[in-house]
């Protein structure tokens, strides 16, 4: 299987994450942005194209996914 995220990718976790273990972290590479569970880093990841990630973040900021 080919990975779009290299082994040496830098993963980041939000500074808003609490200590309760329900966090995800995001890894960035030129070809993709990936999200994985901090409790199971070897359990797989969801990878998307960088432009799709940008669209997702813009939608979050606009409240597109807010429940009303």
PDB file of N, H, CA, C and O in Angstrom:
ATOM      1  N   UNK A   1       0.842  -1.171   0.000  1.00  0.00           N
ATOM      2  CA  UNK A   1       0.000   0.000   0.000  1.00  0.00           C
ATOM      3  C   UNK A   1       0.893   1.241   0.000  1.00  0.00           C
ATOM      4  O   UNK A   1       1.866   1.314   0.750  1.00  0.00           O
ATOM      5  N   UNK A   2       0.563   2.187  -0.821  1.00  0.00           N
ATOM      6  H   UNK A   2      -0.228   2.128  -1.430  1.00  0.00           H
ATOM      7  CA  UNK A   2       1.312   3.437  -0.917  1.00  0.00           C
ATOM      8  C   UNK A   2       0.693   4.453   0.043  1.00  0.00           C
ATOM      9  O   UNK A   2      -0.524   4.635   0.073  1.00  0.00           O
ATOM     10  N   UNK A   3       1.546   5.107   0.820  1.00  0.00           N
ATOM     11  H   UNK A   3       2.534   4.959   0.795  1.00  0.00           H
ATOM     12  CA  UNK A   3       1.060   6.121   1.751  1.00  0.00           C
ATOM     13  C   UNK A   3       1.392   7.507   1.224  1.00  0.00           C
ATOM     14  O   UNK A   3       2.508   7.753   0.765  1.00  0.00           O
ATOM     15  N   UNK A   4       0.432   8.403   1.288  1.00  0.00           N
ATOM     16  H   UNK A   4      -0.474   8.204   1.661  1.00  0.00           H
ATOM     17  CA  UNK A   4       0.658   9.788   0.896  1.00  0.00           C
ATOM     18  C   UNK A   4       1.322  10.580   2.014  1.00  0.00           C
ATOM     19  O   UNK A   4       1.790  11.698   1.796  1.00  0.00           O
ATOM     20  N   UNK A   5       1.362  10.005   3.203  1.00  0.00           N
ATOM     21  H   UNK A   5       0.982   9.097   3.380  1.00  0.00           H
ATOM     22  CA  UNK A   5       1.979  10.653   4.358  1.00  0.00           C
ATOM     23  C   UNK A   5       3.292   9.929   4.657  1.00  0.00           C
ATOM     24  O   UNK A   5       3.273   8.742   4.982  1.00  0.00           O
ATOM     25  N   UNK A   6       4.424  10.612   4.554  1.00  0.00           N
ATOM     26  H   UNK A   6       4.440  11.577   4.289  1.00  0.00           H
ATOM     27  CA  UNK A   6       5.713   9.959   4.789  1.00  0.00           C
ATOM     28  C   UNK A   6       5.899   9.564   6.256  1.00  0.00           C
ATOM     29  O   UNK A   6       5.265  10.126   7.150  1.00  0.00           O
ATOM     30  N   UNK A   7       6.775   8.593   6.482  1.00  0.00           N
ATOM     31  H   UNK A   7       7.289   8.137   5.756  1.00  0.00           H
ATOM     32  CA  UNK A   7       7.072   8.119   7.840  1.00  0.00           C
ATOM     33  C   UNK A   7       7.506   9.247   8.767  1.00  0.00           C
ATOM     34  O   UNK A   7       7.186   9.235   9.956  1.00  0.00           O
ATOM     35  N   UNK A   8       8.233  10.219   8.229  1.00  0.00           N
ATOM     36  H   UNK A   8       8.493  10.229   7.263  1.00  0.00           H
ATOM     37  CA  UNK A   8       8.773  11.296   9.061  1.00  0.00           C
ATOM     38  C   UNK A   8       7.865  12.530   9.104  1.00  0.00           C
ATOM     39  O   UNK A   8       8.320  13.625   9.434  1.00  0.00           O
ATOM     40  N   UNK A   9       6.600  12.354   8.775  1.00  0.00           N
ATOM     41  H   UNK A   9       6.230  11.464   8.507  1.00  0.00           H
ATOM     42  CA  UNK A   9       5.662  13.484   8.796  1.00  0.00           C
ATOM     43  C   UNK A   9       5.553  14.052  10.209  1.00  0.00           C
ATOM     44  O   UNK A   9       5.663  13.323  11.195  1.00  0.00           O
ATOM     45  N   UNK A  10       5.340  15.337  10.290  1.00  0.00           N
ATOM     46  H   UNK A  10       5.250  15.930   9.490  1.00  0.00           H
ATOM     47  CA  UNK A  10       5.126  15.998  11.580  1.00  0.00           C
ATOM     48  C   UNK A  10       3.628  15.987  11.876  1.00  0.00           C
ATOM     49  O   UNK A  10       2.825  16.484  11.086  1.00  0.00           O
ATOM     50  N   UNK A  11       3.268  15.420  13.007  1.00  0.00           N
ATOM     51  H   UNK A  11       3.920  15.016  13.648  1.00  0.00           H
ATOM     52  CA  UNK A  11       1.873  15.355  13.434  1.00  0.00           C
ATOM     53  C   UNK A  11       1.633  16.399  14.511  1.00  0.00           C
ATOM     54  O   UNK A  11       2.487  16.627  15.368  1.00  0.00           O
ATOM     55  N   UNK A  12       0.467  17.031  14.464  1.00  0.00           N
ATOM     56  H   UNK A  12      -0.227  16.846  13.768  1.00  0.00           H
ATOM     57  CA  UNK A  12       0.138  18.087  15.426  1.00  0.00           C
ATOM     58  C   UNK A  12      -1.213  17.792  16.080  1.00  0.00           C
ATOM     59  O   UNK A  12      -2.146  17.294  15.451  1.00  0.00           O
ATOM     60  N   UNK A  13      -1.270  18.118  17.354  1.00  0.00           N
ATOM     61  H   UNK A  13      -0.512  18.522  17.865  1.00  0.00           H
ATOM     62  CA  UNK A  13      -2.509  17.979  18.113  1.00  0.00           C
ATOM     63  C   UNK A  13      -2.910  19.364  18.598  1.00  0.00           C
ATOM     64  O   UNK A  13      -2.049  20.161  18.971  1.00  0.00           O
ATOM     65  N   UNK A  14      -4.176  19.651  18.598  1.00  0.00           N
ATOM     66  H   UNK A  14      -4.875  19.003  18.296  1.00  0.00           H
ATOM     67  CA  UNK A  14      -4.668  20.960  19.010  1.00  0.00           C
ATOM     68  C   UNK A  14      -4.270  21.288  20.444  1.00  0.00           C
ATOM     69  O   UNK A  14      -4.268  20.419  21.317  1.00  0.00           O
ATOM     70  N   UNK A  15      -3.938  22.536  20.670  1.00  0.00           N
ATOM     71  H   UNK A  15      -3.939  23.242  19.961  1.00  0.00           H
ATOM     72  CA  UNK A  15      -3.641  22.986  22.034  1.00  0.00           C
ATOM     73  C   UNK A  15      -4.911  23.003  22.887  1.00  0.00           C
ATOM     74  O   UNK A  15      -4.828  23.117  24.110  1.00  0.00           O
ATOM     75  N   UNK A  16      -6.075  22.891  22.263  1.00  0.00           N
ATOM     76  H   UNK A  16      -6.143  22.798  21.269  1.00  0.00           H
ATOM     77  CA  UNK A  16      -7.341  22.841  22.983  1.00  0.00           C
ATOM     78  C   UNK A  16      -7.669  21.436  23.473  1.00  0.00           C
ATOM     79  O   UNK A  16      -8.643  21.247  24.201  1.00  0.00           O
ATOM     80  N   UNK A  17      -6.864  20.448  23.082  1.00  0.00           N
ATOM     81  H   UNK A  17      -6.072  20.602  22.490  1.00  0.00           H
ATOM     82  CA  UNK A  17      -7.114  19.068  23.487  1.00  0.00           C
ATOM     83  C   UNK A  17      -6.971  18.935  24.992  1.00  0.00           C
ATOM     84  O   UNK A  17      -6.055  19.487  25.601  1.00  0.00           O
ATOM     85  N   UNK A  18      -7.886  18.199  25.569  1.00  0.00           N
ATOM     86  H   UNK A  18      -8.630  17.750  25.074  1.00  0.00           H
ATOM     87  CA  UNK A  18      -7.810  17.939  27.004  1.00  0.00           C
ATOM     88  C   UNK A  18      -7.015  16.671  27.269  1.00  0.00           C
ATOM     89  O   UNK A  18      -6.486  16.054  26.345  1.00  0.00           O
ATOM     90  N   UNK A  19      -6.936  16.295  28.511  1.00  0.00           N
ATOM     91  H   UNK A  19      -7.366  16.797  29.261  1.00  0.00           H
ATOM     92  CA  UNK A  19      -6.195  15.103  28.882  1.00  0.00           C
ATOM     93  C   UNK A  19      -7.053  13.860  28.964  1.00  0.00           C
ATOM     94  O   UNK A  19      -6.644  12.868  29.566  1.00  0.00           O
ATOM     95  N   UNK A  20      -8.241  13.892  28.369  1.00  0.00           N
ATOM     96  H   UNK A  20      -8.574  14.698  27.880  1.00  0.00           H
ATOM     97  CA  UNK A  20      -9.161  12.763  28.493  1.00  0.00           C
ATOM     98  C   UNK A  20      -8.968  11.681  27.435  1.00  0.00           C
ATOM     99  O   UNK A  20      -9.708  10.698  27.434  1.00  0.00           O
ATOM    100  N   UNK A  21      -8.007  11.831  26.544  1.00  0.00           N
ATOM    101  H   UNK A  21      -7.406  12.631  26.545  1.00  0.00           H
ATOM    102  CA  UNK A  21      -7.700  10.789  25.568  1.00  0.00           C
ATOM    103  C   UNK A  21      -8.628  10.720  24.376  1.00  0.00           C
ATOM    104  O   UNK A  21      -8.627   9.715  23.665  1.00  0.00           O
ATOM    105  N   UNK A  22      -9.417  11.745  24.129  1.00  0.00           N
ATOM    106  H   UNK A  22      -9.419  12.561  24.707  1.00  0.00           H
ATOM    107  CA  UNK A  22     -10.322  11.735  22.977  1.00  0.00           C
ATOM    108  C   UNK A  22      -9.840  12.722  21.922  1.00  0.00           C
ATOM    109  O   UNK A  22     -10.596  13.575  21.458  1.00  0.00           O
ATOM    110  N   UNK A  23      -8.581  12.593  21.555  1.00  0.00           N
ATOM    111  H   UNK A  23      -7.967  11.899  21.932  1.00  0.00           H
ATOM    112  CA  UNK A  23      -7.974  13.560  20.640  1.00  0.00           C
ATOM    113  C   UNK A  23      -7.628  12.922  19.298  1.00  0.00           C
ATOM    114  O   UNK A  23      -7.428  11.712  19.186  1.00  0.00           O
ATOM    115  N   UNK A  24      -7.566  13.764  18.313  1.00  0.00           N
ATOM    116  H   UNK A  24      -7.728  14.747  18.404  1.00  0.00           H
ATOM    117  CA  UNK A  24      -7.010  13.372  17.024  1.00  0.00           C
ATOM    118  C   UNK A  24      -5.836  14.291  16.739  1.00  0.00           C
ATOM    119  O   UNK A  24      -5.719  15.372  17.317  1.00  0.00           O
ATOM    120  N   UNK A  25      -4.976  13.849  15.848  1.00  0.00           N
ATOM    121  H   UNK A  25      -5.071  12.971  15.379  1.00  0.00           H
ATOM    122  CA  UNK A  25      -3.877  14.701  15.415  1.00  0.00           C
ATOM    123  C   UNK A  25      -3.849  14.724  13.904  1.00  0.00           C
ATOM    124  O   UNK A  25      -4.347  13.814  13.242  1.00  0.00           O
ATOM    125  N   UNK A  26      -3.259  15.775  13.370  1.00  0.00           N
ATOM    126  H   UNK A  26      -2.853  16.514  13.908  1.00  0.00           H
ATOM    127  CA  UNK A  26      -3.241  16.007  11.932  1.00  0.00           C
ATOM    128  C   UNK A  26      -1.800  15.999  11.452  1.00  0.00           C
ATOM    129  O   UNK A  26      -0.927  16.625  12.054  1.00  0.00           O
ATOM    130  N   UNK A  27      -1.560  15.279  10.354  1.00  0.00           N
ATOM    131  H   UNK A  27      -2.269  14.771   9.865  1.00  0.00           H
ATOM    132  CA  UNK A  27      -0.239  15.231   9.735  1.00  0.00           C
ATOM    133  C   UNK A  27      -0.294  15.873   8.361  1.00  0.00           C
ATOM    134  O   UNK A  27      -1.245  15.668   7.606  1.00  0.00           O
ATOM    135  N   UNK A  28       0.725  16.644   8.044  1.00  0.00           N
ATOM    136  H   UNK A  28       1.497  16.810   8.657  1.00  0.00           H
ATOM    137  CA  UNK A  28       0.749  17.381   6.784  1.00  0.00           C
ATOM    138  C   UNK A  28       1.874  16.877   5.893  1.00  0.00           C
ATOM    139  O   UNK A  28       2.988  16.633   6.356  1.00  0.00           O
ATOM    140  N   UNK A  29       1.569  16.726   4.615  1.00  0.00           N
ATOM    141  H   UNK A  29       0.664  16.924   4.239  1.00  0.00           H
ATOM    142  CA  UNK A  29       2.546  16.364   3.593  1.00  0.00           C
ATOM    143  C   UNK A  29       2.137  17.093   2.317  1.00  0.00           C
ATOM    144  O   UNK A  29       0.998  17.549   2.211  1.00  0.00           O
ATOM    145  N   UNK A  30       3.040  17.212   1.351  1.00  0.00           N
ATOM    146  H   UNK A  30       3.965  16.842   1.437  1.00  0.00           H
ATOM    147  CA  UNK A  30       2.681  17.917   0.115  1.00  0.00           C
ATOM    148  C   UNK A  30       1.482  17.309  -0.616  1.00  0.00           C
ATOM    149  O   UNK A  30       0.691  18.035  -1.217  1.00  0.00           O
ATOM    150  N   UNK A  31       1.347  15.989  -0.568  1.00  0.00           N
ATOM    151  H   UNK A  31       1.990  15.399  -0.080  1.00  0.00           H
ATOM    152  CA  UNK A  31       0.295  15.329  -1.342  1.00  0.00           C
ATOM    153  C   UNK A  31      -1.000  15.118  -0.575  1.00  0.00           C
ATOM    154  O   UNK A  31      -2.031  14.831  -1.184  1.00  0.00           O
ATOM    155  N   UNK A  32      -0.975  15.254   0.754  1.00  0.00           N
ATOM    156  H   UNK A  32      -0.137  15.488   1.249  1.00  0.00           H
ATOM    157  CA  UNK A  32      -2.175  14.949   1.532  1.00  0.00           C
ATOM    158  C   UNK A  32      -2.086  15.533   2.932  1.00  0.00           C
ATOM    159  O   UNK A  32      -1.018  15.906   3.416  1.00  0.00           O
ATOM    160  N   UNK A  33      -3.253  15.596   3.559  1.00  0.00           N
ATOM    161  H   UNK A  33      -4.121  15.293   3.166  1.00  0.00           H
ATOM    162  CA  UNK A  33      -3.376  15.920   4.979  1.00  0.00           C
ATOM    163  C   UNK A  33      -4.081  14.720   5.601  1.00  0.00           C
ATOM    164  O   UNK A  33      -5.082  14.241   5.068  1.00  0.00           O
ATOM    165  N   UNK A  34      -3.563  14.235   6.724  1.00  0.00           N
ATOM    166  H   UNK A  34      -2.749  14.624   7.156  1.00  0.00           H
ATOM    167  CA  UNK A  34      -4.132  13.037   7.337  1.00  0.00           C
ATOM    168  C   UNK A  34      -4.552  13.316   8.772  1.00  0.00           C
ATOM    169  O   UNK A  34      -3.984  14.172   9.450  1.00  0.00           O
ATOM    170  N   UNK A  35      -5.563  12.572   9.218  1.00  0.00           N
ATOM    171  H   UNK A  35      -6.024  11.876   8.667  1.00  0.00           H
ATOM    172  CA  UNK A  35      -6.064  12.660  10.584  1.00  0.00           C
ATOM    173  C   UNK A  35      -6.016  11.254  11.173  1.00  0.00           C
ATOM    174  O   UNK A  35      -6.401  10.286  10.517  1.00  0.00           O
ATOM    175  N   UNK A  36      -5.538  11.148  12.425  1.00  0.00           N
ATOM    176  H   UNK A  36      -5.226  11.935  12.957  1.00  0.00           H
ATOM    177  CA  UNK A  36      -5.499   9.844  13.097  1.00  0.00           C
ATOM    178  C   UNK A  36      -5.835  10.017  14.576  1.00  0.00           C
ATOM    179  O   UNK A  36      -5.767  11.117  15.126  1.00  0.00           O
ATOM    180  N   UNK A  37      -6.196   8.908  15.199  1.00  0.00           N
ATOM    181  H   UNK A  37      -6.252   8.014  14.752  1.00  0.00           H
ATOM    182  CA  UNK A  37      -6.548   8.863  16.616  1.00  0.00           C
ATOM    183  C   UNK A  37      -5.270   8.812  17.447  1.00  0.00           C
ATOM    184  O   UNK A  37      -4.389   7.996  17.174  1.00  0.00           O
ATOM    185  N   UNK A  38      -5.158   9.669  18.453  1.00  0.00           N
ATOM    186  H   UNK A  38      -5.874  10.332  18.675  1.00  0.00           H
ATOM    187  CA  UNK A  38      -3.944   9.674  19.277  1.00  0.00           C
ATOM    188  C   UNK A  38      -3.835   8.428  20.149  1.00  0.00           C
ATOM    189  O   UNK A  38      -2.737   8.084  20.586  1.00  0.00           O
ATOM    190  N   UNK A  39      -4.944   7.747  20.413  1.00  0.00           N
ATOM    191  H   UNK A  39      -5.836   8.027  20.058  1.00  0.00           H
ATOM    192  CA  UNK A  39      -4.899   6.525  21.218  1.00  0.00           C
ATOM    193  C   UNK A  39      -4.460   5.319  20.401  1.00  0.00           C
ATOM    194  O   UNK A  39      -4.042   4.311  20.971  1.00  0.00           O
ATOM    195  N   UNK A  40      -4.547   5.405  19.081  1.00  0.00           N
ATOM    196  H   UNK A  40      -4.886   6.224  18.619  1.00  0.00           H
ATOM    197  CA  UNK A  40      -4.219   4.267  18.218  1.00  0.00           C
ATOM    198  C   UNK A  40      -3.523   4.772  16.962  1.00  0.00           C
ATOM    199  O   UNK A  40      -4.076   4.699  15.864  1.00  0.00           O
ATOM    200  N   UNK A  41      -2.333   5.274  17.126  1.00  0.00           N
ATOM    201  H   UNK A  41      -1.884   5.333  18.017  1.00  0.00           H
ATOM    202  CA  UNK A  41      -1.608   5.891  16.010  1.00  0.00           C
ATOM    203  C   UNK A  41      -1.286   4.912  14.888  1.00  0.00           C
ATOM    204  O   UNK A  41      -1.118   5.322  13.739  1.00  0.00           O
ATOM    205  N   UNK A  42      -1.200   3.636  15.205  1.00  0.00           N
ATOM    206  H   UNK A  42      -1.337   3.303  16.138  1.00  0.00           H
ATOM    207  CA  UNK A  42      -0.914   2.623  14.183  1.00  0.00           C
ATOM    208  C   UNK A  42      -2.197   2.063  13.569  1.00  0.00           C
ATOM    209  O   UNK A  42      -2.134   1.211  12.683  1.00  0.00           O
ATOM    210  N   UNK A  43      -3.342   2.521  14.022  1.00  0.00           N
ATOM    211  H   UNK A  43      -3.394   3.213  14.743  1.00  0.00           H
ATOM    212  CA  UNK A  43      -4.615   1.962  13.602  1.00  0.00           C
ATOM    213  C   UNK A  43      -5.154   2.491  12.290  1.00  0.00           C
ATOM    214  O   UNK A  43      -6.262   2.131  11.892  1.00  0.00           O
ATOM    215  N   UNK A  44      -4.408   3.326  11.617  1.00  0.00           N
ATOM    216  H   UNK A  44      -3.509   3.619  11.940  1.00  0.00           H
ATOM    217  CA  UNK A  44      -4.863   3.866  10.347  1.00  0.00           C
ATOM    218  C   UNK A  44      -5.123   5.353  10.434  1.00  0.00           C
ATOM    219  O   UNK A  44      -5.076   5.954  11.508  1.00  0.00           O
ATOM    220  N   UNK A  45      -5.395   5.927   9.289  1.00  0.00           N
ATOM    221  H   UNK A  45      -5.432   5.438   8.417  1.00  0.00           H
ATOM    222  CA  UNK A  45      -5.620   7.368   9.212  1.00  0.00           C
ATOM    223  C   UNK A  45      -6.560   7.669   8.059  1.00  0.00           C
ATOM    224  O   UNK A  45      -6.740   6.855   7.153  1.00  0.00           O
ATOM    225  N   UNK A  46      -7.143   8.826   8.108  1.00  0.00           N
ATOM    226  H   UNK A  46      -6.997   9.487   8.844  1.00  0.00           H
ATOM    227  CA  UNK A  46      -7.970   9.338   7.022  1.00  0.00           C
ATOM    228  C   UNK A  46      -7.150  10.407   6.322  1.00  0.00           C
ATOM    229  O   UNK A  46      -6.764  11.396   6.944  1.00  0.00           O
ATOM    230  N   UNK A  47      -6.878  10.220   5.031  1.00  0.00           N
ATOM    231  H   UNK A  47      -7.192   9.416   4.526  1.00  0.00           H
ATOM    232  CA  UNK A  47      -6.081  11.190   4.271  1.00  0.00           C
ATOM    233  C   UNK A  47      -6.945  11.849   3.204  1.00  0.00           C
ATOM    234  O   UNK A  47      -7.739  11.190   2.533  1.00  0.00           O
ATOM    235  N   UNK A  48      -6.777  13.154   3.061  1.00  0.00           N
ATOM    236  H   UNK A  48      -6.132  13.689   3.606  1.00  0.00           H
ATOM    237  CA  UNK A  48      -7.510  13.924   2.051  1.00  0.00           C
ATOM    238  C   UNK A  48      -6.537  14.845   1.323  1.00  0.00           C
ATOM    239  O   UNK A  48      -5.444  15.128   1.814  1.00  0.00           O
ATOM    240  N   UNK A  49      -6.943  15.297   0.167  1.00  0.00           N
ATOM    241  H   UNK A  49      -7.831  15.067  -0.232  1.00  0.00           H
ATOM    242  CA  UNK A  49      -6.123  16.241  -0.583  1.00  0.00           C
ATOM    243  C   UNK A  49      -6.058  17.575   0.158  1.00  0.00           C
ATOM    244  O   UNK A  49      -7.025  17.963   0.812  1.00  0.00           O
ATOM    245  N   UNK A  50      -4.933  18.278   0.064  1.00  0.00           N
ATOM    246  H   UNK A  50      -4.147  17.962  -0.468  1.00  0.00           H
ATOM    247  CA  UNK A  50      -4.794  19.547   0.795  1.00  0.00           C
ATOM    248  C   UNK A  50      -5.898  20.563   0.512  1.00  0.00           C
ATOM    249  O   UNK A  50      -6.328  21.266   1.425  1.00  0.00           O
ATOM    250  N   UNK A  51      -6.362  20.654  -0.726  1.00  0.00           N
ATOM    251  H   UNK A  51      -6.013  20.082  -1.468  1.00  0.00           H
ATOM    252  CA  UNK A  51      -7.425  21.628  -1.011  1.00  0.00           C
ATOM    253  C   UNK A  51      -8.742  21.227  -0.356  1.00  0.00           C
ATOM    254  O   UNK A  51      -9.528  22.090   0.034  1.00  0.00           O
ATOM    255  N   UNK A  52      -8.985  19.932  -0.231  1.00  0.00           N
ATOM    256  H   UNK A  52      -8.346  19.231  -0.547  1.00  0.00           H
ATOM    257  CA  UNK A  52     -10.199  19.466   0.456  1.00  0.00           C
ATOM    258  C   UNK A  52     -10.114  19.775   1.949  1.00  0.00           C
ATOM    259  O   UNK A  52     -11.116  20.121   2.575  1.00  0.00           O
ATOM    260  N   UNK A  53      -8.917  19.648   2.513  1.00  0.00           N
ATOM    261  H   UNK A  53      -8.103  19.367   2.005  1.00  0.00           H
ATOM    262  CA  UNK A  53      -8.719  19.990   3.926  1.00  0.00           C
ATOM    263  C   UNK A  53      -9.006  21.471   4.149  1.00  0.00           C
ATOM    264  O   UNK A  53      -9.671  21.842   5.117  1.00  0.00           O
ATOM    265  N   UNK A  54      -8.508  22.304   3.262  1.00  0.00           N
ATOM    266  H   UNK A  54      -7.968  22.002   2.476  1.00  0.00           H
ATOM    267  CA  UNK A  54      -8.757  23.747   3.364  1.00  0.00           C
ATOM    268  C   UNK A  54     -10.244  24.051   3.288  1.00  0.00           C
ATOM    269  O   UNK A  54     -10.748  24.887   4.037  1.00  0.00           O
ATOM    270  N   UNK A  55     -10.946  23.377   2.388  1.00  0.00           N
ATOM    271  H   UNK A  55     -10.536  22.697   1.780  1.00  0.00           H
ATOM    272  CA  UNK A  55     -12.400  23.554   2.278  1.00  0.00           C
ATOM    273  C   UNK A  55     -13.099  23.135   3.572  1.00  0.00           C
ATOM    274  O   UNK A  55     -14.005  23.819   4.046  1.00  0.00           O
ATOM    275  N   UNK A  56     -12.671  22.011   4.134  1.00  0.00           N
ATOM    276  H   UNK A  56     -11.934  21.455   3.749  1.00  0.00           H
ATOM    277  CA  UNK A  56     -13.241  21.521   5.385  1.00  0.00           C
ATOM    278  C   UNK A  56     -13.049  22.540   6.508  1.00  0.00           C
ATOM    279  O   UNK A  56     -13.991  22.832   7.245  1.00  0.00           O
ATOM    280  N   UNK A  57     -11.846  23.077   6.644  1.00  0.00           N
ATOM    281  H   UNK A  57     -11.081  22.840   6.046  1.00  0.00           H
ATOM    282  CA  UNK A  57     -11.580  24.078   7.685  1.00  0.00           C
ATOM    283  C   UNK A  57     -12.417  25.338   7.480  1.00  0.00           C
ATOM    284  O   UNK A  57     -12.926  25.911   8.443  1.00  0.00           O
ATOM    285  N   UNK A  58     -12.560  25.767   6.231  1.00  0.00           N
ATOM    286  H   UNK A  58     -12.147  25.301   5.448  1.00  0.00           H
ATOM    287  CA  UNK A  58     -13.386  26.945   5.946  1.00  0.00           C
ATOM    288  C   UNK A  58     -14.836  26.691   6.352  1.00  0.00           C
ATOM    289  O   UNK A  58     -15.483  27.567   6.926  1.00  0.00           O
ATOM    290  N   UNK A  59     -15.347  25.495   6.057  1.00  0.00           N
ATOM    291  H   UNK A  59     -14.821  24.783   5.591  1.00  0.00           H
ATOM    292  CA  UNK A  59     -16.715  25.150   6.448  1.00  0.00           C
ATOM    293  C   UNK A  59     -16.866  25.122   7.969  1.00  0.00           C
ATOM    294  O   UNK A  59     -17.883  25.568   8.501  1.00  0.00           O
ATOM    295  N   UNK A  60     -15.859  24.601   8.667  1.00  0.00           N
ATOM    296  H   UNK A  60     -15.033  24.239   8.235  1.00  0.00           H
ATOM    297  CA  UNK A  60     -15.904  24.613  10.135  1.00  0.00           C
ATOM    298  C   UNK A  60     -16.006  26.033  10.666  1.00  0.00           C
ATOM    299  O   UNK A  60     -16.826  26.323  11.538  1.00  0.00           O
ATOM    300  N   UNK A  61     -15.176  26.909  10.138  1.00  0.00           N
ATOM    301  H   UNK A  61     -14.510  26.674   9.430  1.00  0.00           H
ATOM    302  CA  UNK A  61     -15.153  28.302  10.600  1.00  0.00           C
ATOM    303  C   UNK A  61     -16.462  29.020  10.310  1.00  0.00           C
ATOM    304  O   UNK A  61     -16.867  29.907  11.061  1.00  0.00           O
ATOM    305  N   UNK A  62     -17.127  28.638   9.221  1.00  0.00           N
ATOM    306  H   UNK A  62     -16.799  27.917   8.610  1.00  0.00           H
ATOM    307  CA  UNK A  62     -18.403  29.268   8.853  1.00  0.00           C
ATOM    308  C   UNK A  62     -19.578  28.690   9.632  1.00  0.00           C
ATOM    309  O   UNK A  62     -20.687  29.222   9.566  1.00  0.00           O
ATOM    310  N   UNK A  63     -19.348  27.611  10.368  1.00  0.00           N
ATOM    311  H   UNK A  63     -18.448  27.179  10.422  1.00  0.00           H
ATOM    312  CA  UNK A  63     -20.429  26.996  11.127  1.00  0.00           C
ATOM    313  C   UNK A  63     -21.282  26.041  10.325  1.00  0.00           C
ATOM    314  O   UNK A  63     -22.388  25.703  10.746  1.00  0.00           O
ATOM    315  N   UNK A  64     -20.798  25.599   9.188  1.00  0.00           N
ATOM    316  H   UNK A  64     -19.899  25.874   8.846  1.00  0.00           H
ATOM    317  CA  UNK A  64     -21.559  24.707   8.318  1.00  0.00           C
ATOM    318  C   UNK A  64     -22.022  23.446   9.044  1.00  0.00           C
ATOM    319  O   UNK A  64     -23.100  22.929   8.752  1.00  0.00           O
ATOM    320  N   UNK A  65     -21.229  22.949   9.975  1.00  0.00           N
ATOM    321  H   UNK A  65     -20.353  23.369  10.212  1.00  0.00           H
ATOM    322  CA  UNK A  65     -21.541  21.690  10.649  1.00  0.00           C
ATOM    323  C   UNK A  65     -22.182  21.889  12.018  1.00  0.00           C
ATOM    324  O   UNK A  65     -22.426  20.917  12.734  1.00  0.00           O
ATOM    325  N   UNK A  66     -22.455  23.135  12.388  1.00  0.00           N
ATOM    326  H   UNK A  66     -22.257  23.925  11.806  1.00  0.00           H
ATOM    327  CA  UNK A  66     -23.076  23.405  13.683  1.00  0.00           C
ATOM    328  C   UNK A  66     -24.492  22.849  13.708  1.00  0.00           C
ATOM    329  O   UNK A  66     -25.230  22.933  12.726  1.00  0.00           O
ATOM    330  N   UNK A  67     -24.846  22.290  14.832  1.00  0.00           N
ATOM    331  H   UNK A  67     -24.247  22.222  15.629  1.00  0.00           H
ATOM    332  CA  UNK A  67     -26.220  21.797  14.998  1.00  0.00           C
ATOM    333  C   UNK A  67     -27.081  22.943  15.502  1.00  0.00           C
ATOM    334  O   UNK A  67     -26.693  23.679  16.409  1.00  0.00           O
ATOM    335  N   UNK A  68     -28.233  23.078  14.912  1.00  0.00           N
ATOM    336  H   UNK A  68     -28.549  22.479  14.176  1.00  0.00           H
ATOM    337  CA  UNK A  68     -29.129  24.178  15.298  1.00  0.00           C
ATOM    338  C   UNK A  68     -30.369  23.647  15.959  1.00  0.00           C
ATOM    339  O   UNK A  68     -31.240  24.424  16.351  1.00  0.00           O
TER     340      UNK A  68
END
